[in-house]
Amino acid sequence: MTKHDVSENTSEKENMMWTEAMDNAFIQSMITQEINGYRIGGNFTTQAYKNMVEELSTTLEMNFTKAHLKNRLKTLKNRFSAWYDMF
């Protein structure tokens, strides 16, 4: 097996560039899920992520996955914490 063959069989991480409009839609979707009771103990439920994936995919006409949303939420939390600590 050559190096080329190995790279064909491994999945590459898909990077998504988030825009401000995408962030705003995601935040609004999270707020909606919390209002609807899909955030329990500070964590979104599996159904909340399914709802958000469907809503964002329809609204923004892009393909989102649960992993995309979880990664973006982690990034948003880290950035918020840095700004919060600064002030």
MODELLER restraints for C-alpha pairs under 7 A, 6 or more apart:
rsr = mdl.restraints
at = mdl.atoms
rsr.add(forms.Gaussian(group=physical.xy_distance, feature=features.Distance(at['CA:26:A'], at['CA:56:A']), mean=6.97, stdev=0.5))
rsr.add(forms.Gaussian(group=physical.xy_distance, feature=features.Distance(at['CA:29:A'], at['CA:52:A']), mean=5.96, stdev=0.5))
rsr.add(forms.Gaussian(group=physical.xy_distance, feature=features.Distance(at['CA:33:A'], at['CA:39:A']), mean=6.74, stdev=0.5))
rsr.add(forms.Gaussian(group=physical.xy_distance, feature=features.Distance(at['CA:33:A'], at['CA:48:A']), mean=5.84, stdev=0.5))
rsr.add(forms.Gaussian(group=physical.xy_distance, feature=features.Distance(at['CA:38:A'], at['CA:44:A']), mean=5.88, stdev=0.5))
rsr.add(forms.Gaussian(group=physical.xy_distance, feature=features.Distance(at['CA:38:A'], at['CA:45:A']), mean=5.57, stdev=0.5))
rsr.add(forms.Gaussian(group=physical.xy_distance, feature=features.Distance(at['CA:38:A'], at['CA:48:A']), mean=5.37, stdev=0.5))
rsr.add(forms.Gaussian(group=physical.xy_distance, feature=features.Distance(at['CA:39:A'], at['CA:45:A']), mean=5.89, stdev=0.5))
rsr.add(forms.Gaussian(group=physical.xy_distance, feature=features.Distance(at['CA:49:A'], at['CA:66:A']), mean=6.07, stdev=0.5))
rsr.add(forms.Gaussian(group=physical.xy_distance, feature=features.Distance(at['CA:53:A'], at['CA:64:A']), mean=5.71, stdev=0.5))
rsr.add(forms.Gaussian(group=physical.xy_distance, feature=features.Distance(at['CA:53:A'], at['CA:65:A']), mean=6.06, stdev=0.5))
rsr.add(forms.Gaussian(group=physical.xy_distance, feature=features.Distance(at['CA:53:A'], at['CA:66:A']), mean=6.50, stdev=0.5))
rsr.add(forms.Gaussian(group=physical.xy_distance, feature=features.Distance(at['CA:57:A'], at['CA:63:A']), mean=5.35, stdev=0.5))
rsr.add(forms.Gaussian(group=physical.xy_distance, feature=features.Distance(at['CA:57:A'], at['CA:64:A']), mean=5.82, stdev=0.5))
